[in-house]
């Protein structure tokens, strides 16, 4: 065989092997693939407009990874859950008590927290209102409002409930009893420690800065003088009671020894005591037509003050004709009480208050007292 024939023979075998394709794992040749020109000729018009996607390569395609936003969201959620767990353990709650709240977005958290704060504030205001309704301050205000309904534009039928007037009266009695006991104790303490009238006024006033007028100081001095006089009357009443009890016991003993069967014992003078109260005259040898002196006790102080004020108004009505003159008469009496109090209870450096600045003194009488009376 010539070289040319052999060359042709080997060239034909190579072209045949290329068309048959490579052998598979079993030693078989794969079917021949059509050329690109043949494939283009075999395509239909629809296949040319909408070509088919390439076959799936399987695991050869790379999977899409999570974005940075997803990673950051998961990291934030993990931190929130950790913070929620720490808060539950700090406030002794269950470990999963805040899990749902921790998964919320920030706007939802803020809205829920604000709504909870509003609910707590409403409950707090309700408790404060309930406490104020049961306080002494509300009782005083309610009483003043009941007396001045047109001022507060409250219709009168609103208070026509059957039990409201009785309830208001009981509240007023309770308030007055407590206030009077407090005032009396402070006045008695000022007498014992010989306090100046300014300290007494400061003790009787409420907390804060108040402008106390000279008329109020005069009333305070009047109450202090009334308490001094009333204490003397109480001591005299106690002395009379003890004396009457002693004379009654001695009379009963003598009557029992002399009268025998007469347990009461005749007393021709009629000078017995009943229930610890004197029945005869106030002084020995006094006239029987005079009224028996009253035995005073400490609980009768404010009644004593009312009696003194009634007598004072009656005296002013007898001596003066017009209402203005009667008011001037009363003011002069209270002013005399203040003058006597300033003489009796002088201010010292130890018991006088710190002088106020000139800018805080609002009245001329206050400036005069600070400059001429209190600090001299």
Phi, psi and omega per residue, in radians:
X1 nan 2.302 -3.125
X2 -1.282 2.897 -3.133
X3 -1.154 -0.600 -3.139
X4 -1.150 -0.749 3.132
X5 -1.126 -0.678 3.112
X6 -1.146 -0.666 3.136
X7 -1.095 -0.760 3.123
X8 -1.133 -0.673 3.140
X9 -1.135 -0.759 3.124
X10 -1.205 -0.622 3.095
X11 -1.126 -0.688 3.109
X12 -1.155 -0.642 3.132
X13 -1.192 -0.613 3.136
X14 -1.195 -0.709 3.127
X15 -1.165 -0.617 3.104
X16 -1.169 -0.731 3.125
X17 -1.159 -0.588 3.125
X18 -1.215 -0.621 3.129
X19 -1.241 -0.568 -3.116
X20 -1.266 -0.424 3.141
X21 1.550 2.933 -3.111
X22 -1.282 2.637 3.129
X23 -1.295 2.617 3.096
X24 -1.483 -2.955 -3.079
X25 -1.175 -0.365 -3.139
X26 -1.590 0.090 3.136
X27 1.529 0.071 -3.123
X28 -1.679 2.620 3.120
X29 -1.540 2.425 3.097
X30 -1.299 2.730 -3.121
X31 -1.144 2.631 -3.118
X32 -1.198 2.492 3.126
X33 -1.582 2.477 3.093
X34 -1.272 2.657 -3.140
X35 -1.281 2.911 -3.116
X36 -1.134 -0.599 3.124
X37 -1.195 -0.677 3.121
X38 -1.171 -0.683 3.127
X39 -1.128 -0.722 -3.134
X40 -1.137 -0.559 3.099
X41 -1.250 -0.556 -3.088
X42 -1.438 -0.189 -3.122
X43 -1.280 2.483 3.056
X44 -1.462 2.879 3.102
X45 -1.027 -0.633 3.130
X46 -1.190 -0.640 3.113
X47 -1.167 -0.564 3.113
X48 -1.227 -0.604 3.105
X49 -1.309 -0.713 -3.102
X50 -2.127 1.484 -3.108
X51 -1.221 2.596 3.119
X52 -1.326 2.514 3.132
X53 -1.181 2.773 3.118
X54 -1.164 2.692 -3.134
X55 -1.101 2.648 -3.119
X56 -1.142 2.306 -3.125
X57 -1.535 -0.028 3.115
X58 1.408 -2.284 -3.090
X59 -1.353 -0.028 -3.092
X60 -1.233 -0.380 -3.127
X61 -1.476 2.386 -3.082
X62 -1.354 2.330 3.123
X63 -1.235 2.586 3.136
X64 -1.359 2.217 -3.115
X65 -1.486 2.816 3.114
X66 -1.159 2.571 3.133
X67 -1.366 2.948 3.126
X68 -1.163 -0.533 3.119
X69 -1.145 -0.739 3.113
X70 -1.125 -0.720 3.128
X71 -1.113 -0.745 -3.140
X72 -1.181 -0.618 3.111
X73 -1.150 -0.754 3.107
X74 -1.135 -0.679 3.124
X75 -1.140 -0.731 3.116
X76 -1.130 -0.732 3.117
X77 -1.092 -0.671 3.108
X78 -1.128 -0.732 3.102
X79 -1.124 -0.729 3.141
X80 -1.104 -0.692 3.095
X81 -1.134 -0.652 3.103
X82 -1.152 -0.750 3.104
X83 -1.110 -0.689 3.111
X84 -1.108 -0.713 3.109
X85 -1.133 -0.722 3.106
X86 -1.117 -0.700 3.121
X87 -1.151 -0.701 3.115
X88 -1.100 -0.729 3.128
X89 -1.234 -0.568 3.139
X90 -1.208 -0.709 -3.099
X91 -1.715 0.278 3.046
X92 1.010 0.855 3.059
X93 -1.886 3.026 3.063
X94 -1.201 2.637 -3.046
X95 -1.113 -0.511 -3.113
X96 -1.782 0.333 -3.088
X97 -1.217 -0.500 -3.088
X98 -1.987 0.329 -3.112
X99 -1.158 -0.799 -3.140
X100 -1.145 -0.677 3.129
X101 -1.185 -0.603 -3.133
X102 -1.210 -0.418 -3.135
X103 -1.481 -0.079 -3.136
X104 -1.345 2.778 3.045
X105 -1.327 2.854 -3.087
X106 -1.044 -0.778 3.089
X107 -1.045 -0.699 3.107
X108 -1.127 -0.686 3.093
X109 -1.048 -0.844 -3.105
X110 -1.099 -0.720 -3.134
X111 -1.146 -0.738 3.139
X112 -1.171 -0.707 3.114
X113 -1.112 -0.743 3.135
X114 -1.143 -0.701 3.080
X115 -1.104 -0.674 3.103
X116 -1.157 -0.684 3.096
X117 -1.113 -0.681 3.090
X118 -1.106 -0.703 3.112
X119 -1.140 -0.724 3.111
X120 -1.126 -0.713 3.125
X121 -1.118 -0.655 3.104
X122 -1.145 -0.713 3.091
X123 -1.139 -0.687 3.128
X124 -1.133 -0.750 3.104
X125 -1.124 -0.633 3.095
X126 -1.116 -0.732 3.100
X127 -1.149 -0.710 3.109
X128 -1.115 -0.715 3.122
X129 -1.133 -0.706 3.112
X130 -1.127 -0.711 3.100
X131 -1.137 -0.693 3.142
X132 -1.178 -0.625 -3.140
X133 -1.121 -0.604 -3.133
X134 -1.606 0.146 -3.115
X135 -1.558 2.888 3.113
X136 -1.201 -0.591 -3.129
X137 -1.091 -0.704 3.111
X138 -1.189 -0.609 3.108
X139 -1.082 -0.757 3.124
X140 -1.144 -0.787 3.128
X141 -1.123 -0.667 3.114
X142 -1.134 -0.681 3.114
X143 -1.140 -0.765 3.109
X144 -1.117 -0.677 3.119
X145 -1.157 -0.638 3.130
X146 -1.155 -0.556 3.133
X147 -1.439 -0.320 -3.089
X148 -2.244 1.043 -3.124
X149 -1.104 -0.745 3.126
X150 -1.091 -0.529 -3.139
X151 -1.127 -0.642 -3.137
X152 -1.686 0.098 3.108
X153 0.997 0.811 3.116
X154 -1.881 2.192 3.123
X155 -1.168 2.503 -3.116
X156 -1.096 -0.638 3.122
X157 -1.083 -0.265 3.140
X158 -1.160 -0.392 -3.131
X159 -1.921 0.415 -3.126
X160 -1.531 0.196 3.078
X161 -1.092 2.492 -3.071
X162 -1.094 -0.624 -3.049
X163 -1.614 -0.138 -3.066
X164 -1.188 -0.825 3.132
X165 -1.031 -0.737 3.113
X166 -1.130 -0.673 3.127
X167 -1.146 -0.707 3.113
X168 -1.136 -0.712 3.119
X169 -1.086 -0.733 3.125
X170 -1.151 -0.659 3.086
X171 -1.123 -0.735 3.134
X172 -1.092 -0.742 3.128
X173 -1.107 -0.720 3.123
X174 -1.119 -0.781 -3.130
X175 -1.126 -0.800 -3.120
X176 -1.109 -0.664 3.131
X177 -1.096 -0.781 -3.139
X178 -1.181 -0.751 -3.126
X179 -1.151 -0.727 -3.138
X180 -1.154 -0.684 3.101
X181 -1.118 -0.715 3.119
X182 -1.133 -0.768 -3.132
X183 -1.131 -0.746 -3.128
X184 -1.112 -0.724 3.133
X185 -1.121 -0.702 3.137
X186 -1.211 -0.648 3.092
X187 -1.162 -0.734 3.112
X188 -1.094 -0.672 3.099
X189 -1.153 -0.666 3.113
X190 -1.173 -0.598 3.087
X191 -1.188 -0.737 -3.111
X192 -1.152 -0.712 -3.124
X193 -1.624 0.027 3.118
X194 0.947 0.900 -3.139
X195 -1.352 2.657 3.058
X196 -1.245 2.757 -3.089
X197 -1.086 -0.494 3.122
X198 -1.163 -0.684 3.095
X199 -1.194 -0.645 3.081
X200 -1.128 -0.725 3.109
X201 -1.123 -0.666 3.113
X202 -1.167 -0.635 3.133
X203 -1.231 -0.607 -3.117
X204 -1.404 -0.374 -3.139
X205 -1.383 2.797 3.091
X206 -1.363 3.029 3.141
X207 -1.197 2.525 -3.114
X208 1.972 -3.069 -3.112
X209 -1.738 2.153 3.120
X210 -2.300 2.534 3.074
X211 -1.588 1.909 -3.138
X212 -1.674 2.227 -3.097
X213 -1.516 2.919 3.092
X214 -1.137 -0.533 3.092
X215 -1.120 -0.655 3.103
X216 -1.209 -0.683 3.059
X217 -1.049 -0.699 3.132
X218 -1.110 -0.680 3.101
X219 -1.173 -0.672 3.088
X220 -1.084 -0.746 3.111
X221 -1.109 -0.664 3.097
X222 -1.100 -0.759 3.122
X223 -1.126 -0.672 3.122
X224 -1.158 -0.719 3.103
X225 -1.159 -0.628 3.078
X226 -1.103 -0.703 -3.137
X227 -1.174 -0.648 3.090
X228 -1.095 -0.823 3.125
X229 -1.130 -0.690 -3.125
X230 -1.154 -0.686 3.096
X231 -1.079 -0.644 3.077
X232 -1.131 -0.707 3.103
X233 -1.132 -0.659 3.115
X234 -1.135 -0.726 3.110
X235 -1.124 -0.720 3.091
X236 -1.117 -0.688 3.111
X237 -1.126 -0.707 3.104
X238 -1.132 -0.703 3.121
X239 -1.128 -0.734 3.114
X240 -1.121 -0.694 -3.134
X241 -1.129 -0.764 3.124
X242 -1.126 -0.714 3.136
X243 -1.149 -0.711 3.131
X244 -1.168 -0.687 3.101
X245 -1.131 -0.691 3.112
X246 -1.157 -0.756 3.128
X247 -1.184 -0.596 3.114
X248 -1.187 -0.691 3.111
X249 -1.161 -0.736 3.129
X250 -1.166 -0.663 3.118
X251 -1.158 -0.686 3.123
X252 -1.163 -0.628 3.126
X253 -1.177 -0.797 3.127
X254 -1.153 -0.673 3.135
X255 -1.168 -0.621 3.125
X256 -1.205 -0.596 3.137
X257 -1.315 -0.604 -3.047
X258 -1.633 -0.669 -3.052
X259 -1.517 -0.389 3.088
X260 1.321 -1.631 -3.069
X261 -1.456 0.041 3.137
X262 -1.688 1.650 -3.040
X263 -1.222 -0.505 -3.089
X264 -1.369 -0.548 -3.116
X265 1.339 2.099 -3.132
X266 -1.248 2.398 3.125
X267 -2.231 1.673 -3.043
X268 -1.146 -0.422 -3.132
X269 -1.420 -0.269 -3.135
X270 1.154 0.664 -3.033
X271 -1.904 0.738 -3.130
X272 -1.479 2.938 3.069
X273 -2.056 2.445 -3.107
X274 -2.187 2.062 3.080
X275 1.144 0.483 3.117
X276 1.375 0.171 -3.135
X277 -2.042 2.427 -3.115
X278 -1.308 2.491 -3.108
X279 -1.956 -0.519 -3.092
X280 -1.431 -2.800 3.140
X281 -1.258 2.945 -3.106
X282 -1.306 -0.730 -3.119
X283 -1.904 2.661 3.094
X284 -1.176 2.346 -3.122
X285 1.391 0.123 -3.127
X286 -1.336 2.946 -3.116
X287 -1.286 2.481 3.136
X288 -1.334 -0.216 3.120
X289 -1.339 -0.360 3.137
X290 -1.241 2.512 3.137
X291 -1.168 2.592 3.135
X292 -1.178 2.393 3.115
X293 -1.148 2.560 -3.107
X294 -1.463 2.482 3.052
X295 -1.590 1.958 -3.091
X296 -1.604 2.545 3.030
X297 -2.173 2.944 -3.044
X298 -1.114 -0.454 -3.129
X299 -1.287 -0.152 -3.084
X300 -1.688 0.277 -3.033
X301 -1.113 -0.844 -3.071
X302 -1.239 -0.473 2.992
X303 -1.165 -0.673 3.068
X304 -1.085 -0.726 3.113
X305 -1.099 -0.739 3.120
X306 -1.098 -0.694 3.132
X307 -1.128 -0.744 3.126
X308 -1.102 -0.746 3.128
X309 -1.146 -0.687 3.102
X310 -1.118 -0.751 3.091
X311 -1.117 -0.648 3.134
X312 -1.156 -0.726 3.107
X313 -1.169 -0.670 3.106
X314 -1.130 -0.700 3.094
X315 -1.120 -0.722 3.105
X316 -1.132 -0.637 3.114
X317 -1.196 -0.560 3.110
X318 -1.280 -0.683 -3.048
X319 -1.496 -0.488 -3.100
X320 -2.002 2.720 -3.082
X321 -1.749 -0.825 -3.092
X322 -1.622 2.844 3.125
X323 -1.187 -0.621 3.120
X324 -1.123 -0.710 3.108
X325 -1.162 -0.621 3.107
X326 -1.164 -0.688 3.082
X327 -1.118 -0.714 3.099
X328 -1.120 -0.638 3.094
X329 -1.085 -0.775 3.128
X330 -1.151 -0.745 3.132
X331 -1.102 -0.668 3.104
X332 -1.118 -0.671 3.112
X333 -1.111 -0.811 3.141
X334 -1.165 -0.609 3.090
X335 -1.135 -0.688 3.073
X336 -1.101 -0.638 3.083
X337 -1.114 -0.700 3.121
X338 -1.151 -0.728 3.119
X339 -1.094 -0.772 3.118
X340 -1.120 -0.636 3.129
X341 -1.173 -0.711 3.123
X342 -1.135 -0.543 3.094
X343 -1.315 -0.696 -3.072
X344 -1.336 -0.686 -3.106
X345 -2.015 1.457 -3.104
X346 -1.356 2.657 3.123
X347 -1.471 2.418 3.062
X348 -2.129 2.972 -3.139
X349 -1.184 -0.365 -3.106
X350 -1.457 -0.714 -3.022
X351 -1.819 -0.018 3.134
X352 -1.526 2.565 3.135
X353 -1.280 2.930 3.111
X354 -1.222 2.280 -3.110
X355 -1.139 2.477 3.132
X356 -1.406 2.854 3.090
X357 -1.223 2.723 -3.089
X358 -1.122 -0.483 -3.129
X359 -1.282 -0.389 -3.133
X360 -1.537 -0.224 3.127
X361 -1.442 2.037 -2.983
X362 -1.702 -0.342 -3.043
X363 -2.095 2.688 3.129
X364 -1.168 -0.662 -3.114
X365 -1.159 -0.592 3.086
X366 -1.151 -0.733 3.127
X367 -1.121 -0.677 3.132
X368 -1.163 -0.704 3.134
X369 -1.166 -0.731 -3.134
X370 -1.154 -0.614 -3.055
X371 -1.541 -0.582 -2.970
X372 -1.916 -0.562 -3.006
X373 -1.857 -0.942 -2.983
X374 -1.225 -0.757 -2.987
X375 -1.719 0.097 3.133
X376 -1.416 nan nan
